[in-house]
Amino acid sequence: MVFALVGNNSVQGEKNTTYTYTIPGLVKNLTVDNITTTSVSLNWQKPDGNADSYMIQVLEDPSFNRIVNTTLNTIGGFTPGYYYTFTVFALVGNNSVQGKKITIFTYTKPEIVGNLRKLNATTTSVSLSWEKPIGNSSSYLIKILEDPTFSKVVFTTFDTILGLTPGYYYTFMVFALVGNNSVQGEKNTTYTYTSE
């Protein structure tokens, strides 16, 4: 409220009034809680001071603007194996005043590889092939169930695994990878014997 004064501040005019909100604080501890092939769950903590609601935006989808009243939200409809950047900021004043944005990014999980099969088996090697999954994948991880120390990353949709034992049963697992191999899809599995 503002009043005009005269007479050594002894006479006061009628007040004029305006109001506003201060900008809300930065939300705290924004994290990714759960990642699937098509969804991401975000979690954060309330900022210092007041916050009525929160805006979530997805940088890669400018049309996405979601206002929520909780500090946990799951966003769906994404493409498997893709990189997404999320921003969250607090709102007050019927969502008219927004705080500073905080940002986090992640990849969705890649889908399972398709049509995994054995191409050839010798006494000491097995050749495998598979199909690129739906969505994005940058590389593939091959593991052998019977040999927990075996782990091989390849950039093609086929590979030959060497150094196996003749006449042995092997279970091969192939996973799609994205994000510098940091995000792994679900495994596809095939099995075979090496030749004796």
C-alpha beads as a LAMMPS data file, in Angstrom:
LAMMPS data file: protein, C-alpha beads

196 atoms
195 bonds

1 atom types
1 bond types

-500.0 500.0 xlo xhi
-500.0 500.0 ylo yhi
-500.0 500.0 zlo zhi

Masses

1 110.0

Atoms # bond

1 1 1 0.000 0.000 0.000
2 1 1 1.276 3.479 -0.869
3 1 1 0.008 6.738 0.723
4 1 1 0.859 10.345 -0.163
5 1 1 1.958 12.486 2.793
6 1 1 2.048 16.255 3.509
7 1 1 2.550 18.486 6.544
8 1 1 5.782 16.908 7.762
9 1 1 4.154 13.514 7.130
10 1 1 1.252 14.340 9.455
11 1 1 -1.511 14.232 6.833
12 1 1 -2.011 11.046 4.886
13 1 1 -3.902 10.530 1.641
14 1 1 -5.910 7.506 0.612
15 1 1 -3.948 4.337 -0.090
16 1 1 -3.303 2.761 -3.460
17 1 1 -2.713 -0.982 -3.450
18 1 1 -1.017 -3.535 -5.668
19 1 1 0.145 -7.055 -5.036
20 1 1 2.477 -9.622 -6.509
21 1 1 4.219 -12.903 -5.746
22 1 1 7.944 -13.304 -5.265
23 1 1 9.534 -15.779 -7.666
24 1 1 9.434 -19.300 -6.171
25 1 1 12.681 -21.054 -5.328
26 1 1 14.445 -23.759 -7.274
27 1 1 13.049 -27.270 -6.840
28 1 1 15.488 -29.582 -5.075
29 1 1 17.060 -32.947 -5.856
30 1 1 15.481 -33.633 -9.246
31 1 1 16.097 -37.300 -10.061
32 1 1 15.016 -39.982 -12.509
33 1 1 13.380 -42.747 -10.461
34 1 1 12.334 -45.242 -13.098
35 1 1 13.054 -45.653 -16.811
36 1 1 11.236 -47.937 -19.255
37 1 1 11.299 -48.121 -23.041
38 1 1 8.534 -45.504 -23.339
39 1 1 8.328 -43.684 -19.986
40 1 1 10.384 -41.809 -17.411
41 1 1 9.466 -41.116 -13.769
42 1 1 10.739 -37.881 -12.237
43 1 1 10.968 -37.063 -8.550
44 1 1 11.957 -33.833 -6.789
45 1 1 11.587 -31.987 -3.507
46 1 1 9.618 -28.826 -2.774
47 1 1 11.667 -25.604 -2.954
48 1 1 12.243 -23.331 0.005
49 1 1 9.255 -21.064 0.516
50 1 1 5.968 -21.479 -1.303
51 1 1 5.071 -23.470 -4.418
52 1 1 1.507 -24.092 -5.594
53 1 1 2.328 -26.430 -8.487
54 1 1 5.078 -27.453 -10.901
55 1 1 5.639 -27.291 -14.635
56 1 1 7.370 -30.155 -16.472
57 1 1 8.746 -29.561 -19.964
58 1 1 10.500 -31.872 -22.425
59 1 1 13.130 -30.080 -24.514
60 1 1 12.822 -32.526 -27.401
61 1 1 9.036 -32.026 -27.545
62 1 1 8.274 -28.270 -27.408
63 1 1 4.527 -28.975 -27.286
64 1 1 4.860 -30.857 -23.984
65 1 1 3.912 -28.699 -20.970
66 1 1 2.461 -30.485 -17.951
67 1 1 1.373 -28.796 -14.718
68 1 1 1.281 -31.106 -11.693
69 1 1 0.532 -30.661 -7.993
70 1 1 2.806 -33.427 -6.685
71 1 1 6.591 -33.869 -6.589
72 1 1 6.491 -37.173 -8.471
73 1 1 5.289 -37.698 -12.017
74 1 1 5.587 -40.311 -14.767
75 1 1 5.729 -39.159 -18.375
76 1 1 4.970 -41.639 -21.156
77 1 1 4.745 -41.834 -24.923
78 1 1 8.485 -41.747 -25.617
79 1 1 10.503 -43.632 -28.236
80 1 1 12.725 -46.491 -27.007
81 1 1 16.432 -45.710 -26.761
82 1 1 16.144 -41.939 -27.237
83 1 1 17.706 -39.064 -25.293
84 1 1 15.341 -36.712 -23.460
85 1 1 15.926 -33.519 -21.470
86 1 1 13.448 -32.629 -18.719
87 1 1 13.027 -29.274 -16.987
88 1 1 10.996 -28.703 -13.829
89 1 1 10.150 -25.393 -12.148
90 1 1 7.829 -24.243 -9.380
91 1 1 4.728 -22.092 -9.977
92 1 1 2.708 -19.689 -7.803
93 1 1 -0.066 -17.159 -8.377
94 1 1 -2.443 -19.389 -10.351
95 1 1 0.596 -20.605 -12.311
96 1 1 1.406 -17.066 -13.504
97 1 1 4.772 -16.715 -11.712
98 1 1 7.447 -19.302 -12.413
99 1 1 10.728 -20.107 -10.709
100 1 1 14.042 -20.938 -12.300
101 1 1 14.288 -24.174 -14.215
102 1 1 16.253 -27.210 -13.120
103 1 1 17.209 -29.759 -15.787
104 1 1 17.936 -33.478 -15.938
105 1 1 18.412 -35.802 -18.897
106 1 1 18.301 -39.511 -19.588
107 1 1 17.817 -42.114 -22.295
108 1 1 14.772 -44.327 -22.401
109 1 1 15.650 -48.013 -22.366
110 1 1 16.138 -49.554 -25.804
111 1 1 13.742 -52.266 -26.893
112 1 1 14.663 -55.941 -27.014
113 1 1 16.623 -57.039 -30.097
114 1 1 14.670 -59.083 -32.620
115 1 1 15.123 -62.503 -34.160
116 1 1 18.218 -63.600 -32.234
117 1 1 19.502 -66.831 -33.741
118 1 1 22.517 -69.068 -34.195
119 1 1 24.075 -68.875 -37.662
120 1 1 26.825 -71.435 -37.180
121 1 1 28.532 -73.491 -34.476
122 1 1 31.970 -75.094 -34.559
123 1 1 33.896 -76.939 -31.851
124 1 1 35.102 -73.651 -30.298
125 1 1 32.910 -70.870 -31.724
126 1 1 29.311 -69.806 -32.251
127 1 1 28.107 -67.168 -34.726
128 1 1 24.995 -65.169 -33.815
129 1 1 22.805 -62.666 -35.621
130 1 1 19.895 -60.460 -34.568
131 1 1 17.787 -57.548 -35.772
132 1 1 17.977 -53.949 -34.640
133 1 1 15.208 -53.198 -32.116
134 1 1 12.377 -50.724 -32.612
135 1 1 13.579 -47.211 -31.782
136 1 1 17.225 -46.400 -31.229
137 1 1 20.242 -48.507 -30.286
138 1 1 23.921 -47.571 -30.535
139 1 1 25.583 -50.901 -29.713
140 1 1 24.943 -54.380 -28.333
141 1 1 26.133 -56.354 -25.324
142 1 1 26.682 -60.109 -25.587
143 1 1 26.858 -62.248 -22.447
144 1 1 27.138 -65.977 -21.809
145 1 1 25.099 -67.365 -18.930
146 1 1 27.573 -70.185 -18.308
147 1 1 30.540 -67.779 -18.219
148 1 1 29.730 -64.734 -16.046
149 1 1 33.112 -63.157 -16.903
150 1 1 32.268 -62.960 -20.618
151 1 1 31.033 -59.541 -21.729
152 1 1 31.447 -58.193 -25.264
153 1 1 30.154 -54.955 -26.786
154 1 1 29.715 -54.898 -30.570
155 1 1 28.395 -52.328 -33.047
156 1 1 26.973 -54.720 -35.657
157 1 1 23.957 -57.040 -35.575
158 1 1 26.072 -60.179 -35.845
159 1 1 29.125 -61.579 -34.102
160 1 1 31.214 -64.724 -33.674
161 1 1 32.143 -65.766 -30.147
162 1 1 35.443 -67.628 -29.949
163 1 1 37.264 -69.677 -27.317
164 1 1 34.385 -71.987 -26.393
165 1 1 34.708 -75.617 -25.255
166 1 1 33.823 -78.428 -27.693
167 1 1 30.517 -80.198 -27.036
168 1 1 29.321 -77.735 -24.393
169 1 1 25.918 -76.116 -23.949
170 1 1 25.910 -72.324 -24.036
171 1 1 23.188 -69.731 -23.403
172 1 1 23.800 -66.432 -25.213
173 1 1 22.133 -63.188 -24.165
174 1 1 22.099 -60.039 -26.306
175 1 1 21.096 -56.584 -25.027
176 1 1 20.705 -53.317 -26.942
177 1 1 22.653 -50.356 -25.501
178 1 1 22.420 -46.547 -25.699
179 1 1 24.005 -43.601 -23.886
180 1 1 27.670 -44.631 -24.215
181 1 1 26.588 -48.139 -23.204
182 1 1 25.173 -46.893 -19.882
183 1 1 21.503 -47.759 -20.538
184 1 1 20.683 -51.384 -21.288
185 1 1 17.535 -52.932 -22.721
186 1 1 16.021 -56.287 -21.807
187 1 1 17.865 -59.383 -22.978
188 1 1 16.992 -61.702 -25.818
189 1 1 18.271 -65.252 -25.363
190 1 1 19.266 -68.195 -27.526
191 1 1 21.179 -71.361 -26.751
192 1 1 23.124 -74.068 -28.560
193 1 1 25.843 -76.713 -28.218
194 1 1 29.256 -76.354 -29.729
195 1 1 30.306 -79.217 -32.008
196 1 1 32.217 -82.137 -30.519

Bonds

1 1 1 2
2 1 2 3
3 1 3 4
4 1 4 5
5 1 5 6
6 1 6 7
7 1 7 8
8 1 8 9
9 1 9 10
10 1 10 11
11 1 11 12
12 1 12 13
13 1 13 14
14 1 14 15
15 1 15 16
16 1 16 17
17 1 17 18
18 1 18 19
19 1 19 20
20 1 20 21
21 1 21 22
22 1 22 23
23 1 23 24
24 1 24 25
25 1 25 26
26 1 26 27
27 1 27 28
28 1 28 29
29 1 29 30
30 1 30 31
31 1 31 32
32 1 32 33
33 1 33 34
34 1 34 35
35 1 35 36
36 1 36 37
37 1 37 38
38 1 38 39
39 1 39 40
40 1 40 41
41 1 41 42
42 1 42 43
43 1 43 44
44 1 44 45
45 1 45 46
46 1 46 47
47 1 47 48
48 1 48 49
49 1 49 50
50 1 50 51
51 1 51 52
52 1 52 53
53 1 53 54
54 1 54 55
55 1 55 56
56 1 56 57
57 1 57 58
58 1 58 59
59 1 59 60
60 1 60 61
61 1 61 62
62 1 62 63
63 1 63 64
64 1 64 65
65 1 65 66
66 1 66 67
67 1 67 68
68 1 68 69
69 1 69 70
70 1 70 71
71 1 71 72
72 1 72 73
73 1 73 74
74 1 74 75
75 1 75 76
76 1 76 77
77 1 77 78
78 1 78 79
79 1 79 80
80 1 80 81
81 1 81 82
82 1 82 83
83 1 83 84
84 1 84 85
85 1 85 86
86 1 86 87
87 1 87 88
88 1 88 89
89 1 89 90
90 1 90 91
91 1 91 92
92 1 92 93
93 1 93 94
94 1 94 95
95 1 95 96
96 1 96 97
97 1 97 98
98 1 98 99
99 1 99 100
100 1 100 101
101 1 101 102
102 1 102 103
103 1 103 104
104 1 104 105
105 1 105 106
106 1 106 107
107 1 107 108
108 1 108 109
109 1 109 110
110 1 110 111
111 1 111 112
112 1 112 113
113 1 113 114
114 1 114 115
115 1 115 116
116 1 116 117
117 1 117 118
118 1 118 119
119 1 119 120
120 1 120 121
121 1 121 122
122 1 122 123
123 1 123 124
124 1 124 125
125 1 125 126
126 1 126 127
127 1 127 128
128 1 128 129
129 1 129 130
130 1 130 131
131 1 131 132
132 1 132 133
133 1 133 134
134 1 134 135
135 1 135 136
136 1 136 137
137 1 137 138
138 1 138 139
139 1 139 140
140 1 140 141
141 1 141 142
142 1 142 143
143 1 143 144
144 1 144 145
145 1 145 146
146 1 146 147
147 1 147 148
148 1 148 149
149 1 149 150
150 1 150 151
151 1 151 152
152 1 152 153
153 1 153 154
154 1 154 155
155 1 155 156
156 1 156 157
157 1 157 158
158 1 158 159
159 1 159 160
160 1 160 161
161 1 161 162
162 1 162 163
163 1 163 164
164 1 164 165
165 1 165 166
166 1 166 167
167 1 167 168
168 1 168 169
169 1 169 170
170 1 170 171
171 1 171 172
172 1 172 173
173 1 173 174
174 1 174 175
175 1 175 176
176 1 176 177
177 1 177 178
178 1 178 179
179 1 179 180
180 1 180 181
181 1 181 182
182 1 182 183
183 1 183 184
184 1 184 185
185 1 185 186
186 1 186 187
187 1 187 188
188 1 188 189
189 1 189 190
190 1 190 191
191 1 191 192
192 1 192 193
193 1 193 194
194 1 194 195
195 1 195 196
